[in-house]
Amino acid sequence: MDVTALSQQLSILLKPNLNNDYEIRPDNVYQEGSAANRTIIGRFVGEYMLPGSRINNPNALKELYKRCQADESCLILSEHYSNLDFPLLFHLIEIHPLLGSEVAESLLPIRGAKLSETTPLAATMSYSYDSIIIYPSRTLSNIRDPEEREEYRKISTPINHAAAREMINRKNRGRIILVFPAGTRYRPWAPNTLKGVREIHSYVKTFDNILFLGINGNALPPHASDDMTHDMFRNDLVIYTCSEVIKSRNFRKRVASTAPEGTDSKQHVADEVMKELARIHSRIEPERLKELATVQPAE
């Protein structure tokens, strides 16, 4: 079913529970979601997960949560393929016997401002989860007109500075920060969407612990037009795979030792983050496809 038809149905259920201030301002970059809506969305996204959809290595995520509760700052660096990536993850964590709602509710994603400006469905779903709002650098780099770019910079800079302060505050108060280092959904026809943004270096150096999160499977693949209203839901076997928790300082030390002379050290960190995620993805996908063949309904 296409997004337009579903957004009309979901809006009827979700909008009554969205009563907060969603304007994007420096004093409003942290936005609380709706627990009632998260329950509704969980039931909805669960319908698109085929049997066997799961979290691999949940013990690592549990360990990350324990460290977070022990006042260590914790960061998840995740692949990004779909606007359902976070709602599906939240739902799988919430229903997992080892993890549960406490772990799910500790997650705090960094959300791009554009997500609430695209489709009604994307907006209502994103408003339903606690998040910190930023203007991604990728958006700025895609603006060709100098005047438009400068206007965007004037708006985005104070928002992003406020978001950085809010993130520091929240990461020291029991929240696990989740970031998509590519800054956008991966689209196969646009290879640059798989490139990590340079700003990821700032996240990596700010946290004590890191967990890399691979995602295999996609219940809402992007449409080739890049128009989200044309995205189509589909049933899929979705597998999230957690790396072991690593100390950020150890990762930075290892990455620094591999940086070619004269390279942009910050971009090199982002590139190495994406390589870690690619390794997880490529390891899981062959077994996922075999498993998918046994559970996918016949057409």
Secondary structure, 3 states (H helix, E strand, C coil): CEHHHHHHHHHHHHHHHCCCCCCCCHHHCEECCCHHHHHHHHHHHHCCECCCCEEECHHHHHHHHHHHHCCCCEEEEECCCCCCHHHHHHHHHHHCCCCCHHHHHHEEEEEEHHHHHCCHHHHHHHHCCCEEEECCHHHHHCCCCHHHHHHHHHHHHHHHHHHHHHHHHHHCCCCEEEECCCCCCCECCEHHHHCCCCCHHHHHHHCCEEEEEEEECCCCCCCCCCCHHHCECCCECCEEEECCCEEHHHHHHHHHHHCCCCCCHHHHHHHHHHHHHHHHHHHHHHHHHHHHHHHCCCC
